[in-house]
Amino acid sequence: MNRLVFVLLDGLGAATARRCMSYLRALTEAGQARHTELEAQLPPLSRPLYATLLCGLSPVQSGILRNDDARLCPAPTIFQRARDAGLSTAAAAYCWISELCNRAPFMPERDRLTDDPSLPVSHALFYSQDAYPDDELFRDAEALRLRHAPDLLLVHSMGVDCAGHAAGADAAAYREAARTADGLLARYLPRWLEAGYAALITSDHGMDADCAHYDSTEQARRVPLWLAGRAWKDLPLPARQTQVAGLALAALGLATAEEARHTGTEEAHACR
């Protein structure tokens, strides 16, 4: 059985990843991971790009073009596809993931702790504070994995993005947040791989010197992606951000490599 940990390092630009993600670079140089860079879809905002990563639609195709557009994804997400195939799902993630995948609007008293097999994200710890510490977030994710052994686990940290909005992409604080995320992956990724999970690690968008990520610049749009684990052996690296969802489905055995290449395009036609 194929299982996947999807790590979303919010706001991590490719240039900072190349400089600061030493553990992931070491895995790549040792042949234990594969690396590429992608261009984020426009507009390079978080909620629209969460939808892109989870269902394969560009923001223009999904219609989710703003961060304040709190509604369900208009096409099946990887969580819905996994749940419908009888797989178990979990997420330690920002609350917008709950709104895109489970139900909107997010109600903390109801949704922060989710344990409902009927929902696409069946088991979850959702947070709503941008400054939620990354070390706590990774502990949340590992607690979910140990308790529920999900086939699909999303690990969504906000530390890099929060540092970028506070100080900008050229600041030491932004780079240190990236190093913190890399150190946390050095702690947890070996456990996940040993347990038989494949890992997909990427970002939604980058960050610029203006403490933002709206403009069509390389700083705002260029993002890294790494693949680790046996499940990727016969799967190609994606060329577009819209292919990430299909690649995740292929790693779970829910799509072929050829289907993965065209998932975003097919979903776009289905939404018209």
N, C-alpha and C positions, 0 to 999 in steps of 0.2 A: 504494500500500500504506500502510495506517495503522500508525503506530508510537506507542508510549506510554512516557513516563517517569512512574512513580508515585513521588512523593516523600512519605515518611512521616516527619514531624518529631515524634518521640515526645515526649509530655508537654506539647505546646504548647497552652495555654489560649487561648480566643478573645479575652479582654480583653487579654492580653499581646500577642497577635498584632496587635490593632488599634493598640496603642501602639508596638510595636517593629519591625514588618515593613514598613519604609518603602519598600523596593524593590517588594515585591508590591503595596503600596497605590498606588504611582506607576503601575504597570502597569494596575491596575484603573481609576484615575482617567483614564488615557489611553485607555481602551477596549481595551486589549491583553490584558486578563484579566478573568475574572468571579469574583465572590466571594460566598460565603454562609457561614452558620454552622449547625452541626448539633449535636444533643444526643447524646452518646455513650450507647451501650446500657449496661445494668446487668448485672453489676457493672462499674464503669469501671476495669478492670484490663487490663494490656497484652496478655497472651496471649489471653484471651477476645476482646478487641477486634481483635487481628490477624486472628483467624479471621473475625470479622464483616466486616472490610474486604476480606478475600481471597475469601470465598465468599458473603457476603450473609446469613448466619444470625446472629440475635441469640445471645448466650451461652446463654440458656435453651433455644433451639432446637438449638444445636450440642452442648450438654452440656459445653462447655469453660468452666468457671466459676472456675477457679483458675489462678494463674500456675505452679503446680508440676504441672499436668496435661500431661505431655509425651507427646503423641500426634498422629497425623495428623489433619488436618481431616476431619470426617465427610462433607463434601460436596465436590464438585469445586471447586478454587480457580481463580482467574483464570489461574494458571500452568498448571494441568492443562488447562484449556480451550484456552489458547493453544497448548500443546505438541501436544494432540490435533488441532488445526486446522492443524498444520504450521508454526507460527510459532516463532521462536527466543526464548529467555527468558534473563534474567540478573538477578542481585541482588547488591548490596552491602548487607548487612543483618545484624541481630542473629541469633544462632543459633536462636532460637525459630521464626524463619521457616523454617529448614531442617526443624525438627521438624514444623511444621504442613504443609509442602508436599512434602518429599522423603522423609525417613525419621527415625524416632525410636528411641532417644535420639540426640542429637547427639554425635558422636565427633570431637573436633577434628582428630586425626591423619588421619581419613578424610574429614571433611566440610568443614573450613575452606576448602580450595581445591577447588571442585567444577567438574568439566568432564566432563559425562556427558549426551549428548543424550537418553538414555532417561528422565532425571529431569524432573519438571515445571519445576523451576528448574535449567536445564541448565548454566549457567555462573555461578559465584558466588564471592564472598569473604565468608565468614561470620565474624563476630567474637563473642566471648563475654564481653568486659569492658565493663561499663556505662560506664566512663570512656573508651572508645575515642574518640579525637579526631574531631570532625566534619570538620575539614579533610582528614584522612587518609581518612575514609569517602567523602567526595565525590571524592577522587582515585581511590579504589578503583572507584567507580562509573564514572567517566569512562574509566579504563583498560579496564574491561569493555566499555564502549560502543565504544571505538575498536578493540578487538581483535575483538569478536564481532558488532558491529552488530545487537544484539538488537531484535526487534520489541517486546518488553515488558521494561522495565528497572525494578527496584525500587531506590530510594535511601532507605535507612532509617537515620536518624541518631539518636543517643541523648543528645546533648549537653544539650539543653533539659531532658529528663527527669532526667538525672543531677544537673544544677544544682538543679532543683526539689526532689529528694529530700534534697539536702545543705543547702539554705538556705530552701526554701519559696517560694511563689508571690509573696510580697511583697518578696522580696530583690532587690537590684541584680544579684546573680550570675545569677539566673534570667532577668531581663530582658536581661542582656548575652549570655547563651547564645542567646536568641532573635535578637538583633541579629547575632550571628555566623552563625547559620543563614541569615538574610536576606542577609547579605553574600556568603555562598557561593552562594546562588541567583542573586545579581546577576552572579556570575562565570560560572556554568555554564548557567543557563537560556537565555541568548541563543544559546549554542552548540547546545543541544538543539533549540531552535525553528528555528534556521537549518538544521539537519540534517533537518528535516521531522518531528520528534517533536511530539506533543501532550504537555502536562504536566498532571498532576493532583497537587495539593499539599494535604495534609491532616494531621491528627493523630489519634491513637487516643483520647486523653483529655486533660484539663487537669491542673491541679495546685492544691492549696490551701495555706493558710498553715501547716498542720500537716506540711508536707513529704510529703504523701500524696495519693492520688486514689482513695479507696474510697467516700466518702460520696456521697449523692445531692444534691450542691450544684452551683450553676452554675459555680463555679470548677473543680470536678472534671470536669464533664460537657460544658461548652460548648466546642466546637472549631471552628476555621476550615477552610475549603476554598476553594481557588482552581483555576480552569481556564484554561489558556493554550494557544493553538494553534488551527489551522483545524479540527481534527476535532470541536470542540465546537459548531460553528456551528448545527446543527439539533438539538442535544441539550439537554434541560432541566437546570437545576440540581437536584441531589437535595434532597429534603425530609427524608430519614431516612438515618442512617448505614448501614442495611442496603441502601441503594440504590447505594452507592459501587461495589461489585463489579460490578453490572450496568452501571453507567455506564462503567467501565473496559472491559468487554467490548464495549459499543457503540462506544467510541472506536476499538477495534481492529477493528471491523467484524464482530464475532462475535455481536452482538445488535442488535436494532432499539431505537429509543428506547422504544417501548411495552414490549418485553420487558425492558428495563433497569429499568423502574419496578416490575416484579413479580418480579425474579429472586430476591430473598430469600424471598418468600412461597412461590414454587414449590419452591425447594430445601427449605424447611421441611416441606412436605407430603411430599417425596420421602424425607425422613429418618425419617418416622414409621412 
